[in-house]
């Protein structure tokens, strides 16, 4: 009797394995959410996690982030509507709770838009986020997230970008 039960169980398991839908058909919960027009960061290093820029405090701590979209998209950047800034744990949801780093939209220029600030301004606007360098690894990282509005009125939330503060 035990052998018959095991055989039936294996048979049911085998049929269940071949009766499934295609494994490459995913629901909305388990698929990539890629925008029709991707936003990239010109000149950023994209090794590891989020792309990042390096900024030197000795050189004044000036932060310049250039956002761009492909020319082949047929779209242009109207403006950077919102900017959220904080520690490296920020994400797209931060735009709704702390998307007030800029006081006014920043105009785009064709397929690019440029955001500028300084480490000193960041420290003043986000005093809870440390900007002093760590002993090791001799840098500190802060992050930004952008809500970009295109010429047709559609919006794109760009991937978070980090700024590595060096001595």
N, CA and C of each residue as an Amber inpcrd file, in Angstrom:
protein
   501
   0.8200000  -1.1970000   0.0000000   0.0000000   0.0000000   0.0000000
   0.8670000   1.2670000   0.0000000   1.9670000   1.1860000   0.7450000
   2.8650000   2.3310000   0.8220000   3.4790000   2.6320000  -0.5500000
   3.8270000   1.6070000  -1.3030000   4.4080000   1.7930000  -2.6390000
   3.4060000   2.4290000  -3.5950000   2.1340000   2.0460000  -3.4870000
   1.1000000   2.6150000  -4.3610000   0.9170000   4.0980000  -4.0410000
   0.9160000   4.4590000  -2.7740000   0.7610000   5.8550000  -2.3670000
   1.9450000   6.6840000  -2.8780000   3.1410000   6.1470000  -2.7540000
   4.3240000   6.8600000  -3.2540000   4.2660000   7.0280000  -4.7700000
   3.8360000   5.9950000  -5.4780000   3.7240000   6.0730000  -6.9300000
   2.7080000   7.1230000  -7.3440000   1.5420000   7.1370000  -6.6810000
   0.5120000   8.1340000  -7.0000000   1.0060000   9.5510000  -6.7030000
   1.7230000   9.7050000  -5.5950000   2.2570000  11.0160000  -5.2420000
   3.2720000  11.4920000  -6.2800000   4.1480000  10.6210000  -6.7170000
   5.1200000  10.9710000  -7.7570000   4.4420000  11.2730000  -9.0820000
   3.3950000  10.5650000  -9.4180000   2.6550000  10.8090000 -10.6560000
   1.9950000  12.1900000 -10.6200000   1.3580000  12.5070000  -9.5110000
   0.7140000  13.8230000  -9.3730000   1.7720000  14.9230000  -9.4510000
   2.8970000  14.7270000  -8.8180000   3.9820000  15.7060000  -8.8520000
   4.5220000  15.9030000 -10.2640000   4.6530000  14.8260000 -11.0020000
   5.1430000  14.9110000 -12.3770000   4.1640000  15.6790000 -13.2560000
   2.8640000  15.3970000 -13.1270000   1.8660000  16.1230000 -13.9160000
   1.8030000  17.5980000 -13.5300000   1.9650000  17.8870000 -12.2570000
   1.9480000  19.2820000 -11.8060000   3.1250000  20.0490000 -12.3920000
   4.2620000  19.3890000 -12.5380000   5.4490000  20.0450000 -13.0860000
   5.3300000  20.4010000 -14.5440000   4.6200000  19.5940000 -15.3380000
   4.5100000  19.8750000 -16.7690000   3.2520000  20.6490000 -17.1180000
   2.3560000  20.8200000 -16.1540000   1.1110000  21.5140000 -16.4700000
   1.1610000  22.9980000 -16.1420000   2.3000000  23.4610000 -15.6600000
   2.4250000  24.8800000 -15.3040000   2.5100000  25.7490000 -16.5510000
   2.1240000  27.0190000 -16.3730000   2.2810000  27.9860000 -17.4550000
   3.7580000  28.2380000 -17.7000000   4.0400000  28.9310000 -18.7690000
   5.4110000  29.3020000 -19.1090000   6.0360000  30.0570000 -17.9370000
   7.2080000  29.6600000 -17.5170000   7.8740000  30.2930000 -16.3880000
   8.3100000  31.7230000 -16.6780000   8.3120000  32.1360000 -17.9260000
   8.7700000  33.4780000 -18.2640000   7.6320000  34.4830000 -18.3830000
   6.4400000  34.1000000 -17.9730000   5.3040000  35.0160000 -17.9380000
   5.1320000  35.4330000 -16.4880000   5.4070000  36.7020000 -16.2010000
   5.3920000  37.1780000 -14.8270000   4.2090000  38.1080000 -14.5970000
   3.8350000  38.2370000 -13.3570000   2.7920000  39.1900000 -12.9980000
   3.4280000  40.5610000 -12.8100000   2.6130000  41.5530000 -12.5150000
   3.1220000  42.9040000 -12.3010000   4.0360000  42.9890000 -11.0860000
   3.9030000  42.0610000 -10.1550000   4.6990000  42.1220000  -8.9370000
   6.1330000  41.6410000  -9.1140000   6.3750000  40.8330000 -10.1390000
   7.7080000  40.2550000 -10.2920000   8.3020000  40.5200000 -11.6720000
   8.1430000  41.7220000 -12.1640000   8.7380000  42.0760000 -13.4440000
   9.4780000  43.3980000 -13.3090000  10.4170000  43.6230000 -14.1970000
  11.1310000  44.8940000 -14.1960000  10.1770000  46.0070000 -14.5650000
  10.3290000  47.1430000 -13.9230000   9.5050000  48.3040000 -14.2060000
  10.3970000  49.3310000 -14.8960000  10.5320000  49.1870000 -16.1910000
  11.4180000  50.0630000 -16.9580000  10.6060000  51.1280000 -17.6750000
  11.0400000  52.3770000 -17.5880000  10.3040000  53.4330000 -18.2750000
  10.5160000  53.3510000 -19.7840000   9.5710000  53.8900000 -20.5260000
   9.6960000  53.9190000 -21.9880000  10.8970000  54.7740000 -22.4060000
  11.1740000  55.8100000 -21.6290000  12.3210000  56.6800000 -21.8950000
  13.2400000  56.6230000 -20.6710000  14.3600000  55.9120000 -20.7760000
  15.2460000  55.7950000 -19.6130000  16.0690000  57.0550000 -19.3800000
  16.3070000  57.3460000 -18.1130000  17.1410000  58.4800000 -17.7290000
  18.4780000  57.9240000 -17.2430000  19.5690000  58.4370000 -17.7810000
  20.9080000  58.0220000 -17.3650000  21.6710000  59.2410000 -16.8540000
  22.8110000  58.9700000 -16.2280000  23.6360000  60.0330000 -15.6660000
  24.9490000  60.1130000 -16.4340000  25.1250000  61.1900000 -17.1660000
  26.3290000  61.3900000 -17.9690000  27.5340000  61.5820000 -17.0570000
  28.5790000  60.7880000 -17.2960000  29.8170000  60.9260000 -16.5440000
  29.8400000  60.2180000 -15.2060000  28.7620000  59.5310000 -14.8340000
  28.7370000  58.8230000 -13.5550000  29.4220000  57.4710000 -13.6840000
  29.9610000  57.0000000 -12.5910000  30.5360000  55.6650000 -12.5350000
  29.4280000  54.6940000 -12.1800000  29.3080000  53.6270000 -12.9240000
  28.2170000  52.6840000 -12.6820000  28.7680000  51.3100000 -12.3270000
  29.6060000  51.2900000 -11.3260000  30.2060000  50.0440000 -10.8680000
  29.5520000  49.6700000  -9.5440000  28.8430000  48.5480000  -9.4940000
  28.2200000  48.1180000  -8.2520000  26.7710000  48.5440000  -8.1770000
  26.3950000  49.2490000  -7.1180000  25.0070000  49.6060000  -6.8710000
  24.5770000  50.7700000  -7.7580000  24.0280000  51.8030000  -7.1570000
  23.5730000  52.9620000  -7.9130000  24.7670000  53.6570000  -8.5650000
  24.5300000  54.3510000  -9.6970000  25.6190000  55.1350000 -10.2850000
  26.0610000  56.2240000  -9.2980000  27.3190000  56.6400000  -9.4040000
  27.7820000  57.6680000  -8.4730000  28.7860000  58.6140000  -9.1320000
  28.8350000  59.8100000  -8.5460000  29.8170000  60.8240000  -8.9120000
  30.7590000  60.9840000  -7.7250000  31.9710000  61.4290000  -7.9860000
  32.9170000  61.7340000  -6.9210000  33.1050000  63.2360000  -6.8340000
  33.0710000  63.7520000  -5.6010000  33.1970000  65.1760000  -5.3480000
  34.2780000  65.3800000  -4.2990000  35.1690000  66.3230000  -4.5390000
  36.2550000  66.6000000  -3.6180000  35.9390000  67.8280000  -2.7600000
  36.0710000  67.6810000  -1.4520000  35.8850000  68.8300000  -0.5640000
  36.9940000  69.8560000  -0.7630000  38.2110000  69.3880000  -1.0590000
  39.3380000  70.2880000  -1.2870000  39.1150000  71.1680000  -2.5110000
  38.3410000  70.6540000  -3.4700000  38.0560000  71.4140000  -4.6910000
  36.7770000  72.2440000  -4.5600000  36.2270000  72.3510000  -3.3600000
  35.0540000  73.1880000  -3.1420000  33.7690000  72.4240000  -2.8850000
  33.7530000  71.1360000  -3.1230000  32.5560000  70.3360000  -2.8560000
  31.3940000  70.6120000  -3.7910000  31.6950000  71.0550000  -5.0140000
  30.6380000  71.3420000  -5.9870000  30.0970000  70.0420000  -6.5780000
  28.7790000  69.9090000  -6.5700000  28.1090000  68.7250000  -7.1000000
  27.4100000  69.1070000  -8.3940000  27.7070000  68.3790000  -9.4600000
  27.0690000  68.6160000 -10.7550000  26.6180000  67.2590000 -11.2950000
  25.3090000  67.1000000 -11.4410000  24.7300000  65.8480000 -11.9320000
  24.0180000  66.1500000 -13.2470000  24.4170000  65.4390000 -14.3030000
  23.8150000  65.6390000 -15.6180000  22.9300000  64.4450000 -15.9440000
  21.6400000  64.7100000 -16.0990000  20.6800000  63.6840000 -16.4750000
  20.4830000  63.7430000 -17.9760000  20.3590000  62.5950000 -18.6270000
  20.1380000  62.5940000 -20.0720000  19.2120000  61.4620000 -20.4640000
  18.5570000  61.6530000 -21.5960000  17.7120000  60.6260000 -22.1880000
  18.2130000  60.3780000 -23.6080000  17.9370000  59.2170000 -24.1790000
  18.4330000  58.9470000 -25.5360000  17.8060000  59.8890000 -26.5690000
  18.6200000  60.3550000 -27.4850000  18.1190000  61.2130000 -28.5680000
  17.1380000  60.4410000 -29.4410000  17.3110000  59.1300000 -29.5230000
  16.4400000  58.2990000 -30.3550000  15.0390000  58.1320000 -29.7710000
  14.8160000  58.5970000 -28.5470000  13.4960000  58.4530000 -27.9270000
  12.4660000  59.3880000 -28.5500000  12.9240000  60.4440000 -29.2080000
  12.0010000  61.4120000 -29.7930000  11.4450000  62.3880000 -28.7720000
  11.9060000  62.3370000 -27.5490000  11.4270000  63.2020000 -26.4720000
  12.5430000  64.1500000 -26.0470000  12.1850000  65.1810000 -25.3200000
  13.1570000  66.0760000 -24.6980000  12.7700000  66.2350000 -23.2310000
  13.7240000  66.6690000 -22.4360000  13.4650000  66.8930000 -21.0120000
  12.9260000  68.3060000 -20.8410000  11.7180000  68.4110000 -20.3460000
  11.1270000  69.7220000 -20.0720000  11.7410000  70.3080000 -18.8090000
  11.7910000  69.4660000 -17.7260000  12.3030000  69.9640000 -16.4630000
  12.5800000  68.8230000 -15.4900000  13.3960000  69.1340000 -14.5090000
  13.5170000  68.2890000 -13.3250000  12.5040000  68.8670000 -12.3510000
  11.4300000  68.1560000 -12.1350000  10.3140000  68.6760000 -11.3540000
  10.5810000  68.6240000  -9.8560000  11.0790000  67.4810000  -9.3900000
  11.3550000  67.3170000  -7.9600000  12.7120000  66.6730000  -7.7630000
  13.3300000  67.0240000  -6.6520000  14.5920000  66.4100000  -6.2600000
  14.4600000  65.9970000  -4.8010000  14.7380000  64.7360000  -4.5280000
  14.8120000  64.2610000  -3.1530000  16.2750000  63.9890000  -2.8450000
  16.7020000  64.3140000  -1.6530000  18.1040000  64.1240000  -1.2730000
  18.1580000  63.5660000   0.1320000  19.2030000  62.7730000   0.3740000
  19.3640000  62.2100000   1.7090000  20.4800000  61.2030000   1.7440000
  20.3340000  60.2470000   2.6630000  21.3150000  59.1710000   2.7840000
  21.1210000  58.2030000   1.6230000  22.0090000  57.2380000   1.5090000
  21.9600000  56.3130000   0.3740000  20.7700000  55.3700000   0.4240000
  19.9730000  55.4120000   1.4620000  18.7890000  54.5560000   1.5600000
  17.5580000  55.1570000   0.8940000  17.6640000  56.3390000   0.2810000
  16.4960000  56.9450000  -0.3450000  16.0900000  56.1370000  -1.5750000
  14.8090000  56.2700000  -1.9440000  14.2840000  55.5700000  -3.1110000
  13.2030000  56.4240000  -3.7550000  12.4960000  55.8710000  -4.7190000
  11.4780000  56.6460000  -5.4440000  10.3870000  57.1650000  -4.5080000
  10.0530000  56.4180000  -3.4780000   9.0370000  56.8620000  -2.5180000
   9.4440000  58.1100000  -1.7630000  10.7280000  58.3630000  -1.6730000
  11.2260000  59.5400000  -0.9720000  10.7950000  60.8270000  -1.6760000
  10.5130000  60.7460000  -2.9660000  10.0590000  61.9430000  -3.6920000
   8.7590000  62.4820000  -3.1210000   7.9060000  61.6040000  -2.5880000
   6.6290000  62.0660000  -2.0420000   6.7760000  62.6230000  -0.6370000
   7.7690000  62.1350000   0.1130000   7.9210000  62.5940000   1.4900000
   8.9950000  63.6620000   1.6610000  10.0170000  63.6340000   0.8230000
  11.1180000  64.5940000   0.9730000  11.5890000  65.1120000  -0.3720000
  10.6810000  65.2320000  -1.3220000  11.0420000  65.7080000  -2.6530000
  11.0610000  67.2070000  -2.7540000  11.6150000  67.8610000  -1.7380000
  11.6000000  69.3210000  -1.6880000  12.9980000  69.9140000  -1.6330000
  13.9820000  69.1870000  -2.1510000  15.3400000  69.7240000  -2.1170000
  15.4520000  70.9750000  -2.9830000  14.8090000  70.9590000  -4.1470000
  14.7970000  72.1550000  -4.9930000  13.5130000  72.9300000  -4.7440000
  13.6070000  74.2470000  -4.8060000  12.4380000  75.0780000  -4.5450000
  11.6180000  75.3410000  -5.7940000  12.2160000  75.1470000  -6.9620000
  11.5200000  75.3740000  -8.2290000  12.0160000  74.3530000  -9.2470000
  11.2020000  74.0570000 -10.2650000  11.6670000  73.1290000 -11.3070000
  12.9300000  73.6440000 -11.9910000  13.7570000  72.7050000 -12.4320000
  15.0010000  73.0360000 -13.1260000  14.7970000  72.7270000 -14.6020000
  14.9190000  73.7380000 -15.4580000  14.6380000  73.5760000 -16.8880000
  15.6140000  72.6090000 -17.5530000  15.0810000  71.8540000 -18.4920000
  15.9080000  70.9470000 -19.2780000  16.4590000  71.6520000 -20.5040000
  17.4210000  71.0100000 -21.1500000  18.0370000  71.5650000 -22.3500000
  18.1070000  70.4480000 -23.3890000  17.0490000  70.2730000 -24.1450000
  17.0010000  69.1950000 -25.1270000  16.8920000  67.8480000 -24.4330000
  17.8690000  66.9870000 -24.6550000  17.8310000  65.6560000 -24.0530000
  18.6300000  65.5810000 -22.7540000  19.0460000  66.7250000 -22.2170000
  19.7880000  66.7420000 -20.9570000  19.2020000  67.7760000 -19.9980000
  19.5160000  67.5870000 -18.7460000  19.1970000  68.5660000 -17.7040000
  20.3100000  68.4790000 -16.6780000  20.6410000  69.6070000 -16.0880000
  21.7690000  69.6480000 -15.1640000  21.3160000  70.1380000 -13.7940000
  21.6910000  69.3790000 -12.7900000  21.3950000  69.7260000 -11.4090000
  22.7130000  70.0550000 -10.7210000  22.7650000  71.2030000 -10.0560000
  23.9790000  71.5970000  -9.3400000  23.6460000  71.9960000  -7.9110000
  24.5320000  71.6630000  -7.0220000  24.4450000  72.0600000  -5.6230000
  25.8490000  71.9060000  -5.0460000  25.9970000  72.0710000  -3.7630000
  27.2850000  71.8780000  -3.1100000  27.0970000  71.0020000  -1.8740000
  28.1780000  70.4490000  -1.3920000  28.1220000  69.6490000  -0.1680000
  27.6690000  70.5400000   0.9900000  28.1110000  71.7910000   0.9950000
  27.7240000  72.7350000   2.0520000  26.2120000  72.9820000   2.0280000
  25.6300000  73.1890000   0.8350000  24.1770000  73.3750000   0.7210000
  23.4380000  72.1180000   1.1580000  23.9470000  70.9520000   0.7560000
  23.3260000  69.6910000   1.1470000  23.2990000  69.5670000   2.6710000
  24.4290000  69.8600000   3.3090000  24.5180000  69.7640000   4.7660000
  23.5420000  70.7210000   5.4510000  23.3190000  71.8860000   4.8510000
  22.3810000  72.8450000   5.4290000  20.9250000  72.3850000   5.2540000
  20.6080000  71.7980000   4.1010000  19.2330000  71.3620000   3.8240000
  18.8980000  70.0090000   4.4440000  19.9060000  69.1780000   4.6410000
  19.7020000  67.8440000   5.2240000  20.6750000  67.6440000   6.3900000
  20.4890000  68.4050000   7.4810000  21.4530000  68.3430000   8.5890000
  21.5290000  66.9770000   9.2740000  20.5030000  66.1560000   9.1520000
  20.5220000  64.8360000   9.7960000  21.3890000  63.8240000   9.0460000
  21.7600000  64.1480000   7.8080000  22.5810000  63.2350000   7.0020000
  24.0400000  63.6710000   7.1250000  24.8980000  62.8060000   7.6670000
  26.3030000  63.1970000   7.8430000  27.0390000  63.3580000   6.5150000
  27.8700000  64.3880000   6.4550000  28.6900000  64.6290000   5.2690000
  30.1770000  64.6350000   5.5980000  30.5150000  64.4630000   6.8710000
  31.9320000  64.3970000   7.2420000  32.4840000  63.0410000   6.8250000
  33.7460000  63.0270000   6.4420000  34.3560000  61.8080000   5.9290000
  34.5570000  60.7750000   7.0310000  34.4250000  59.5220000   6.6710000
  34.7240000  58.4230000   7.5790000  36.2170000  58.1340000   7.5350000
  36.7670000  57.6570000   8.6420000  38.1970000  57.3380000   8.6670000
  38.5180000  56.2820000   7.6120000  37.7900000  55.2330000   7.6010000
  37.8850000  54.2340000   6.5360000  36.4710000  53.9770000   6.0720000
  36.1820000  54.0550000   4.8610000  36.9920000  53.9880000   3.6560000
  37.4140000  55.3470000   3.0970000  37.4740000  56.3590000   3.9210000
  37.9440000  57.7040000   3.5490000  36.9900000  58.4400000   2.6170000
  35.7310000  58.1220000   2.6800000  34.7250000  58.8840000   1.9360000
  33.3830000  58.7230000   2.6170000  32.4220000  59.5210000   2.1800000
  31.0450000  59.4480000   2.6690000  30.1630000  59.5420000   1.4370000
  29.0060000  58.8890000   1.4360000  28.0950000  58.9590000   0.2920000
  26.7540000  59.5590000   0.6970000  26.2470000  60.4020000  -0.1870000
  24.8980000  60.9460000  -0.0820000  24.1900000  60.5660000  -1.3750000
  22.8830000  60.7950000  -1.4500000  22.1590000  60.3560000  -2.6420000
  21.0650000  61.3410000  -3.0330000  20.6870000  61.2590000  -4.3170000
  19.6240000  62.0790000  -4.8840000  18.7170000  61.2080000  -5.7410000
  17.4280000  61.5700000  -5.7950000  16.4550000  60.9420000  -6.6930000
  15.7310000  62.0810000  -7.4020000  15.4880000  61.8980000  -8.7020000
  14.9020000  62.9660000  -9.5110000  13.5840000  62.5300000 -10.1430000
  12.6190000  63.4380000 -10.1640000  11.3940000  63.2730000 -10.9380000
  11.5550000  64.1640000 -12.1620000  11.6200000  63.5390000 -13.3370000
  11.8710000  64.2480000 -14.5850000  10.5780000  64.3120000 -15.3840000
  10.2260000  65.5030000 -15.8690000   9.0550000  65.6820000 -16.7230000
   9.5380000  65.8690000 -18.1620000   8.9600000  65.0840000 -19.0630000
   9.3300000  65.1620000 -20.4790000   8.4380000  66.1680000 -21.1970000
   8.7790000  66.4700000 -22.4420000   8.0480000  67.4780000 -23.2150000
   6.5860000  67.1140000 -23.4550000   6.2300000  65.8380000 -23.3960000
   4.8360000  65.4390000 -23.6070000   4.0450000  65.3770000 -22.3100000
   4.6490000  65.7840000 -21.1960000   3.9750000  65.8010000 -19.9040000
   4.1410000  64.5250000 -19.0880000   4.6950000  63.4840000 -19.6840000
   4.9040000  62.2600000 -18.9140000   6.0770000  62.4450000 -17.9600000
   6.0660000  61.6850000 -16.8820000   7.1160000  61.8060000 -15.8870000
   7.8770000  60.4890000 -15.7520000   9.1350000  60.6160000 -15.3920000
  10.0110000  59.4640000 -15.1840000  10.7400000  59.6820000 -13.8610000
  10.7070000  58.6600000 -13.0100000  11.5050000  58.6960000 -11.7870000
  12.8350000  58.0380000 -12.1210000  13.8940000  58.8040000 -12.0380000
  15.2210000  58.2980000 -12.3840000  15.7580000  57.3990000 -11.2720000
  16.6650000  56.5310000 -11.6350000  17.3630000  55.6990000 -10.6630000
  18.0700000  56.6050000  -9.6600000  18.0970000  56.2400000  -8.3890000
  18.8610000  57.0710000  -7.4430000  20.3260000  57.1600000  -7.8630000
  20.9180000  58.2950000  -7.5950000  22.3340000  58.5040000  -7.8940000
  23.0240000  58.9170000  -6.6100000  24.2200000  58.3840000  -6.4090000
  24.9830000  58.7000000  -5.1990000  26.0780000  59.7050000  -5.5220000
  26.4560000  60.4320000  -4.5120000  27.5980000  61.3500000  -4.6120000
  28.5770000  60.9360000  -3.5340000  29.7560000  60.5430000  -3.9600000
  30.8060000  60.1050000  -3.0460000  31.6490000  61.3190000  -2.6940000
  31.6340000  61.6890000  -1.4130000  32.3790000  62.8580000  -0.9500000
  33.7710000  62.4020000  -0.5190000  34.7740000  62.9740000  -1.1840000
  36.1690000  62.6590000  -0.8930000  36.8580000  63.8590000  -0.2590000
  38.0080000  63.6290000   0.3360000  38.7830000  64.7150000   0.9170000
  39.2610000  65.6000000  -0.1890000
